[in-house]
Amino acid sequence: MIIYVFYLQELASAFHALWNKGKEDDRLRFIIAEDRELTSARLALVGALAVTIASGLHVLGVTPVDEMR
């Protein structure tokens, strides 16, 4: 089970790093108004990431929150 914890932590960390790159370079943002196809692909990636993290948390017996405050 410990492998799931490390995997989820690394996955979330990689996503966070990618998200922050969009703050430095506009071309790396997830939502680009001028490019709907690229935006859709990037949002699909975000959706897949959310499903993966939620599934991993479920395996660990953790209920994910809908929103962090």
C-alpha positions, 0 to 999 in steps of 0.5 A: 500500500505504501507504493500507492502513497508515494505514487500519488504524491509524485503524481500530484507534485508533477502536476503542481510543477506543470501547473506552475510553469503556466505562470511563467510561460503563457504557452504552458497554461491549461486554458488557451482561449485561442486554441480550443483543441489544445485546451480540450486536450489539456483539460482531458489530462486534468480530468484523467489526473483527477480520476487517477488520484481519486481512485488511488485515494479510494484504494487507500480508504481516503475520501477526497475533498471536492475543494481545498480551502 
